[in-house]
């Protein structure tokens, strides 16, 4: 894929992430997987996604209260990421693309309907849900489509939700990178391949964070959900064609 096109994709996904607090892994994976396998997509995007998650996590305010409240969820998601990466390595890419498109559709449906599911506020449920979200994230980069439904049921604070989500994403991404390290460093000309897209992503992320303070969130949410819906349809069609 040409570097300028790759950088444009990274910048678009990061801009959405900065404005909404989430979305970089989901949008980036959805776009890249249209022309790459799921494994190639995850390997190529792993390091930039970690960087964007860390910047988002530390730019949202005090982190210690988030760590105290969401440590069990983050720990379970990190553990689940181990199993998710194993699925990534053994399952056909078409199955994972199909799963990702369905998860995006579920996320869009809940967001459009303003559905906030009632979640049991118990330690055991938190650990089980975090484990499930980690498995999904490790296999498809789509942890946000699962995790956001849980976080929205716990809090109405947009910054808290974004920080908690990025905490879980970041820890799970570290696990994913550790398990896929040999594949990552085997990328041809890795530094040259990722330098421009990563710089573009960071710049767009900072712009997105500024936009978050100015743009009406309802307008932006409609735009981002429309983009995600189109990507989900394209990805589902591609995966279905391979499966049939």
Residue pairs with C-beta under 8 A, 6 or more apart in sequence:
1 35
1 36
3 192
3 193
3 196
3 197
4 196
6 193
6 196
6 197
7 196
7 197
7 199
7 200
8 200
9 28
9 31
9 32
9 197
10 28
10 48
10 197
10 198
10 200
10 201
10 204
11 197
11 200
11 201
11 203
11 204
12 27
12 31
12 204
13 23
13 24
13 27
13 28
13 31
13 201
14 24
14 52
14 200
14 201
14 202
14 203
14 204
14 205
14 208
15 204
15 205
15 207
15 208
15 211
16 23
16 24
16 27
16 208
16 224
16 227
17 23
17 24
17 27
17 52
17 56
17 205
17 208
18 56
18 204
18 205
18 206
18 207
18 208
18 209
18 210
18 211
18 212
19 208
19 209
19 211
19 212
19 215
19 220
19 224
20 162
20 208
20 212
20 217
20 220
20 221
20 224
21 56
21 60
21 158
21 159
21 161
21 162
21 165
21 166
21 212
22 144
22 148
22 162
22 165
22 166
23 144
23 224
24 49
24 52
24 53
24 56
24 201
24 205
25 45
25 49
25 53
25 137
25 141
25 142
25 143
25 144
25 169
25 173
26 104
26 107
26 141
26 142
26 144
26 145
26 228
27 224
27 227
27 228
27 231
28 45
28 48
28 49
28 141
29 38
29 41
29 42
29 45
29 100
29 140
29 141
29 142
30 100
30 101
30 104
30 228
30 231
30 232
30 235
31 231
32 40
32 41
32 44
32 45
33 41
33 93
33 97
33 100
33 235
34 231
34 234
34 235
34 238
36 44
37 93
38 88
38 93
38 96
38 97
38 100
38 139
38 140
39 88
39 89
39 93
39 183
41 141
42 88
42 140
42 141
42 176
42 180
43 180
43 183
43 184
43 187
44 187
44 193
44 194
45 141
46 173
46 176
46 177
46 180
46 184
47 177
47 184
47 194
47 198
48 194
48 197
48 198
48 201
49 141
49 169
49 173
50 170
50 173
50 174
50 177
51 198
51 201
51 202
52 201
52 202
52 205
53 166
53 169
53 170
53 173
54 166
54 170
55 202
55 205
55 206
56 162
56 163
56 166
56 205
56 209
57 63
57 163
57 166
57 167
57 170
59 209
60 159
60 160
60 162
60 163
60 166
61 159
61 163
63 163
63 167
66 160
66 163
66 164
66 167
67 74
67 167
69 164
70 164
70 167
70 168
72 123
72 126
72 127
72 130
73 126
73 127
73 129
73 130
73 150
73 164
73 168
74 130
74 164
74 167
74 168
74 171
75 127
75 130
75 171
76 126
76 127
76 128
76 129
76 130
76 131
76 133
76 134
77 130
77 131
77 133
77 134
77 137
77 143
77 147
77 168
77 171
77 172
78 134
78 168
78 171
78 172
78 174
78 175
79 130
79 131
79 134
80 130
80 131
80 132
80 133
80 134
80 135
80 136
80 137
80 138
80 172
81 134
81 135
81 137
81 138
81 171
81 172
81 173
81 175
81 176
82 134
82 138
82 175
82 179
83 134
83 135
83 138
84 134
84 135
84 136
84 137
84 138
84 139
84 140
84 172
84 176
85 138
85 139
85 175
85 176
85 179
85 180
86 138
87 96
87 135
87 138
87 139
88 96
88 138
88 139
88 140
91 139
92 242
93 242
94 238
94 239
94 242
94 243
95 239
95 243
96 139
96 140
97 235
97 236
97 238
97 239
97 242
98 235
98 236
98 239
98 240
98 243
99 136
99 139
99 140
99 142
100 140
100 141
100 142
100 235
101 232
101 233
101 235
101 236
101 239
102 232
102 236
103 136
103 140
103 142
103 145
103 146
104 142
104 145
104 228
104 229
104 231
104 232
104 235
105 229
105 232
105 236
106 145
107 144
107 145
107 148
107 149
107 228
108 225
108 228
108 229
108 232
109 115
110 116
110 117
110 149
111 221
111 225
112 225
115 149
116 149
116 152
116 153
117 149
117 150
117 153
118 153
119 125
119 129
119 150
119 153
119 154
121 154
129 146
129 150
130 168
132 146
133 143
133 146
133 147
133 150
133 168
134 143
134 168
134 172
136 142
136 143
136 145
136 146
137 143
137 146
137 147
137 168
137 169
137 172
137 173
137 176
138 172
138 175
138 176
143 168
143 169
143 172
144 165
144 169
147 165
147 168
148 161
148 165
151 161
151 164
151 165
152 161
155 161
155 164
158 217
177 184
184 190
187 193
187 194
211 220
